[in-house]
Amino acid sequence: MQMRKLAINGGSPIRTCPFAAWPIWDEREEHALLEVLRSGVWGALDPERSKVAQFERAFARSHHARHGLCVTNGSAALEVALRAAGVGLGDEVIVPAYTFIATASACLMAGAAPVFVDIDPDSYNIDPARVEEAITARTKAIIPVHIGGCPADMDRILPIAQSHGLSVIEDACQAHAASWKGSRVGSMGDMGCFSFQSSKNINAGEGGIILTQSDELANRVWSVRNCGRVREGLWYQHEHVGFNYRMTEWQGAILLAQLARMEDLARRREANAARLSGRLAGIAGITPQGRDPRVTQHAYHLYILRYDAVSFGGLNRAAFLAALQAEGIPCSKGYYPLYRTRAIQRGVVGLRGSVSGNQAGYELPDCPVTERACDEEGVWLAQNLLLGTKDDVDDIVLAIAKIKENAGSVPREA
């Protein structure tokens, strides 16, 4: 017997109340902001006592890193890390094709060309086998992205980089508190970059941080984010080309409060994601993002699943998403292949022209898994859907099951 009429066809939705609100805050954030306000010290210039400095030390410690250096946002973190690694004009940086544009645009901002490689069909993380194939004499670095908070295969990526003398900059902007074999992401490569943008699992509206174990790289990052100054120098002594990427005390204060609940919220997401994955296992055509057994903690900034239209009677993903949203479950299709983005294509072509004088057109890379993920399969649920109750999780399953049983009545999308 079929379930009741779909909401998209005028029936009652599975869910009518909102999921857990984001951001989560309480009197700790309020008190911290008032403390900064009344102090009259709103810029993070004191290297020992500032809120930003306190957060840098605490976040680095929580992620098993020696140094933490805050910047204005996660995109800036990637660019500053590339510059600190010595990446510059004419270099190439290997990046996954399935990621946010900042991973690639940071390369262009540093004067380097992003080289896109395909992703693993199970995890949607960068495919290490494709990384080795993409290395050329111009390659300077690899940026593995821990997509949705799921750690990439660092056991394979790090040896590849080491054997070719390449820097590894972890894009952990979606992966706060995630771990690979017990090691926190952001601490395993040469540098690791995190974002504190509004949607992220730790939220200050904007902000970012770069982690590293290296004293030398920490000093380079410090200089790049501080207008080219050096730690031991005078205020108007500029030894390198840099920019002002400093974070404010307002953000540092909020982040200290947010950090205090990071571990508890991470455990809640893990528990609810495990329940969701277990219950979705009974619905053919819905496959949660693959999780390597070496992943000891998934951040679940995104809960990613793969949708198979054939199992839903040929219902395409756009129609499925529309039906799921109508049932009260916020969802999206996720990324567009970065190499199809006009900004990236223009940037790469322009860069190559300035380096070699060659104004040839942009050649699309061979990334069939990325194409499938972006055009047909990928479905995203945001992290706040995993911060509620078991009933919240069960509503997601009920909504998907309801669509599956009534797939033939869902209006087809073009």
N, C-alpha and C positions, 0 to 999 in steps of 0.2 A: 504494500500500500504506500502511495506517495505521501510525502510530508505536505504540510499546508502550503498554500499559494505563496510564490516568491514575492518579496517586497517590491522588486522591480516591476512586477505585474500588478501591483496594487494590493498585495497581501501585507500582513503584519510582519515587520522585521524581527529577526531573532533578538536584536539588541536595540534598546531605545535610550539607554543611559550612557554617558561618556566613560571612556577608560580612564585610568589614573592620570591626573593632571601632571603636566611638566612645564616648568621646572618644579622640583620639590624644594621648599625652603621653610625655615622657621625663625625663631627668635635669634638663632646664632648668626645668620646672615644679617639680620636687622641690626643686631648689636655691633657686628664687625664694621658695617658701613657707617654707623653713627660714630664709632671710635675713630675712623679715618676722617670723617667730616670735622669732628671737634679737634682733631690733632693739628689741622692746618697743613699737614704733610700729605699731599695728594699724589706726588710723583715718587717713584721707587728709586731714590738716589742713595739711600743708606744701605751699603752692601751687607750689613749685619742685622740691623733691627727692622728693616722694612717688612711689610706684610708679604710683598713679592718674594723677598729673599727667604722668608720663613717657609713660604709655599714651595719654592724651588727645592729647598733641602728636604722637605717632607715628601713631596711627590717623587723626587729621585730615590729617596730611601724606600718608598713603597713599591718602586719598580726596579729595585736591585741595581741602581745606577750610582756612579760616583758623583756625577755632576748633573744639575738641572738648570737650564737658562730659559727664562720666560721671554716670550715675544708677543707681538700684537695679535696674531692669529695662527691657525694651523698652516695656512697657505704660506705665510711669511716664514714659518718654521722650516718648511721644506726648502724654500729659496735660500734662507740663511745657511742651512746645513749644507746645501750644495756648494755655496760659495766658500764655506769653511773647509770643505773637502777639496778645494782647488779646482772645481768644475768651472769651465769657462768657455769662451768663444770657440766654436768648432768641435767641441766634445760631443759625445753621445751618452745618453743615459737610458738604460733599459727599464721600462715600466710595463705594468700589465695594461691590457687594452680595456679592462673592466674596472674602472675606478673613477673618482671625482676628477674634474678637470684640473684642479690644483696640482695633482701629482705630475701632470704633463706641463702645465703652464709655468710651474716653478722652474723647470728645466729651461724653458725658453727665456724666462726672465734672467736666468744666469748665463744665457748665451749658448746653451747646449740644445741639441735636438733630442726630443723624446723618441725612443725606438720602441714601438709597441710589440709585445709578444702575447700569445694567446694564454688562456686560463685553463686550469684543471676543470673538467666537466662535472666533478663531484663537489668540490669545495668552492669553485669560482675564484680561487686564489691563483696567483701567477704560476704557470707551469714551468718547473725548473728545467725540464728537458728542452723547452723552447728558449730558455734564457741562454744556454750555452750556444745554441745555434745562432743567436743574434749578436754575439760578441765580435767586434771588429777592432782594428788598430785604434779607432777613435773612441772606443768605449772607455768611460772613466768611472762609472758608478752603476749600481743596480738599486732600484727602489722597489722592494717587495711591499705590497699593501696587504695589511691584515683585514681583509674585506669584511665589513659588517661586524668586526670584532673577533673574527676567526683567524688564529695565527697561521701564517704561511709556513711552508715546509723549510724551516731554517736549517735543518740538518743537511739539506741538499744545496741550498742557496749559498750559505757561508763558505763551504769548500770551493764552490765554483768561483766565487769572488776572490778568494785567497789565491787560487792557482793562477789567476789572470791579473793579480795585483789591482783589483777594483775595490772601491769603497762600497759599503752597504749602508744605505740610509733607510731605515724602517719607517714606512708611513703607517703609524699606529694611531692616526687621527680618529679612528672609530673603535679603538681597542683598549680603552682604559681598563687596567687590572687583568687583561688577558694573559695567559701563560702557555708556554711551549715547554713541555718536559720539566715543569716546575720553575722555569725562568720567565720572568715577566717580559713581555714584548717591549721593544724600545731599548732594551739593555744588551741585546745580543749582537747587533750590527755596530758599525763605527759610530752611528748616531741614530736616535729614534725621535720621531716627531709626533706630537699630540695636539689636538684641537680642543678648545673649550667653547666653541660656538654654541648657539642656543639649543640645538637639537642634541648635542653630545651628552654622554653619560655623566660627565662633570661639566657644569654649565656656568659661564660667567658672561653670557651674552656674546662675547668674543674673547680671544686670547689663545695662546699656544705655548708649548714648551719643547725644548730640545734636550734630550738626555744623551750622555756619553760617559764612557769609562776613562776617556783620554784627557789628561791635563792639557795637552797641546791643542786638541780640538776644542776644548772648553774655552781656552783663551782666544782662539780664532772666532768662535761664535760670539763671545763677549764683545770682541772688537767690531765685528760686522753689525751687530745690533746696536752698537753705541757710537755710530758715526765715525768709525775707524779709530777711536781712541784705544789706548792700551791700559791695562789695569794699573800699572805703576806710573803712568804718565800724568801730565797736567790736564785740566779740563779742556783747554784749547790746543792740546797736542794731538794731532791726527796723523797716525802712522800708516793707515790703510784706507782704502775706499770702503765706506760703510754707509749705513743709514740709521735713522732713529726707528728701531723696532721695539722700543721698550714698552712694557706693560705698566698700567697705572696701579696705584695702591687700592683703588676701588675694586679692581678685578682680583688683586691678590687677596684682599679681605674675603670676598665672596668665595674664592677658590679654597681657602683654608677651611671654611665652613662646609663646602661641598665635599671636600676630601674626607671629612670626618664620617660621612655616611657612604662613601664609595664602596667599601667592602660589603656592607650589609645589602646594599642595592644590587651589587654584582651577584651575590648569592641568591637573591630573590629572582633575578632574571634567569639564572642557571636552573633553579628549581622549576620555575614555570615553563621554561623552554623545554626541559626534559619531559614534563607532563604533556606539553603540546606535541612534541615529536612522537611520543608514545601513542597518543590517541590518533594522530594523523596517519600512523602506519596502517590503519585499517581502511584508508580511503585510497583506492587505486587512482593513479594519476597525480598524486600530490607527494612530492619527495622533499623532505627538509634538506637544507645545505649539508653536505657531507662533513663529518667531523673526524679528523685523523685521531687515532687513539693516543697520539703524543700530545694532543691539545689537552692540557690539564685545567684550563679555564678559558671559556669563550665569553667575550664581553657582551655579545648580543646587543650591540648598538642597533643592529638590524636582525630580524629573524627572516632569513631568506629561504624560500622554497622554490622548487622547480615544478612548473605546471605542464601537464601533458594533455593537449587538446583532444587527442584521439580517445583517451580514456573518459573524456567528458562528451562523447558523441560528436566530436568535431567542433565543439564550442571554442572559439578563439579566445586568446588571453584577454583582449580588450573587453569582450562581452562578460567573461568570468569576473574581471575586476569590477566592472560596473554593477554586476549582480551582488558581489560581495560587499561593496560599499553600500548598496541599498539595504543590505541586511544589518547595517550598523557597524561594519568592521572596516576601519580606515586601512587602506592598502595602496600600493602603487606598483608600477612596472619596473621602477629602478632606472638604471643608467642607459644612455645612448652610447654606441661605440665611439670612443673619443676621437679615433682617427677619421671619423666622418664629420667631426665638428669643424665648421668653417674657420674659426679662430685658430685652431691647432694647425690646420692645413696651411693657412696663410702664414702663420708663424714659422713653420718648418721650411716652407718654400723661400720665404724672405731671408731666413737665417742662412740657408745653404747658398742663396744668391750672394749674400754679403761676404761669405767665406771663400767661395770658389768662383763666383761670377756666373754660375750655372743657374738659369732661371727655369729649369725643367719643372713640369707639373708634379703634383703629389701622387705617389704610388700607394694605393691602399695595401696594408699588410694582409697576410693570410691568417685570419683569426676566426675560423668557423665556429668554435665553441662560444666565443664572445658574441658573434652574430646571433646564435641561437638563444643565448641567455638574454640578450637585449631585446630581440624581436619577437620571441615566442615563449620563453620559459619563465624568466625571472619574475617573482612576486615578492614584494617587501612588506613586512610589518614592522612598525617603529618600536623602539625599545620600551616606550612607556606602556605598551600593551602587555608587557611582561611584568609590570610592577604592581599588579592588582591581586585578585583572589583566584582560587581554582575555578570559580564560576566564570570569571572573565575569560580564562583560557578555554574552558569548555564551550563558551559561546562561539568562539572562533571555529572550533571543530564542528559545532552544530550548524553554523552558517554554511561552511564548505560542504558538509554532508547534504544539506538541504538543496544547495545548487546542483550537486552531483545527481541527486534523485529526480530533479526537475530540469535537467540540462536542456531537454528538448523544447522547453517553453521559454528559455531565455532569449530575449531579442538579440539577434546577431549584430555585431559591430562590423563596420567596414574595415 
